[in-house]
Amino acid sequence: MKKLFLAITAMMLLGCSNNVEPIKETYNPQLPPITQVGANTFGCKIDGVVMVPRNSIGYLPPGSDHYPVIVSRGINYEYRYIQAADRRKTQRGGVFLYLQNIPNQNYFSIGEYNVFEGISPSFLNDNYKNYIGVTRYKNGVALNYKSVENSGKIIITKNDNNIFSGTFYCKVKNVQAPYDVIDITEGRFDFGLNITTTNFP
């Protein structure tokens, strides 16, 4: 009888253990330090929430579609843009920086560049001025935001053949609901030549 009781108890315990919910992974990203060494880092706070780039799930290098950071420039250096996003399902959003080059100057010289109003529904070539675009998730829905004129800056702190670094901040407003304004703060980036093939796990 005692053996039967022990056997039944063991079966019950095993059965209960199968019903225990798996431990959920907690994700608490930290902003990378502000550097000028080509560290291939990016980060900012979107309405107070830290966003750093991450590959999409199922990423297998060197699959270009899964890279969370894209840095590009116009054919004649007329503009440079940086696109960075958390491509996992944590819904932390993404950021798009568009920097228009000033004619008759060294391209993207070290200095401070005011952001202007983002007005186009698309990200590229928005009025041909410096601006910041943001994708933010709210209640599972992706919302697009564009910079508010003169509310912040893109600051280039280093630009040579190997390293492109800077910081940024501004206010952005919801494209569909302009009264919805949020802050982009503590933005920073530090890219080397191999940023286009960098893995962000």
C-alpha positions, 0 to 999 in steps of 0.5 A: 500500500505504501509503495502504491501511495509513493507511486501515485504521488510521484506520478502526480508530481511529474504531471504537475511539472509538465504543466509549469509555464516556461520561464519567460526571457527578460530583456533589459537592454542598456545603451552602449557608451558614446564612443568614436572608435568604430565600435559598430554600436547604436542606441537611443531612448524612444519615449524613455524606452531603450532601443538597440539594434537586434537581428530578426529571429532566424538570422543566418549570416550573411543574410542582408535582409536581417541586418538591423542597421543600414548605413548608406549615402547618395551617389555624390554624397548628397545625403547620408542615412542611418536606419536601425531597428530592433527586429525581434518581437519585443516591439521596441521600434526603430529609428531613421536618421537622414542627414543632408550634405551642405553644398561646397563643404567637406561632406558631413563635417564634424558639427551640429545639424538642426533637425527639421520637420519631417513631412513626407509619408516615406522615409527617404528624401523628406523635403531634402532636409535633416530629419529623424523618423521613428517607428514606435509600437503602441498596443501592438500597432506600429506608429510612424513619427517624424521630427518636429522642426528645431526640436533637436540635433544630429551631432557628428563627432567624427567622420573619416574614411574608417569611422562615422560617429555622432549623437542625436536627440529631438521630439517627434510627432505621430504622422497620423495624430500630430498631437501625439509627441514623444521624445527621442533622447540619448541617441548615439552611433559609432560605425566602422567600415564593416557595419554593413555586415555586423551581427547584432544578436 
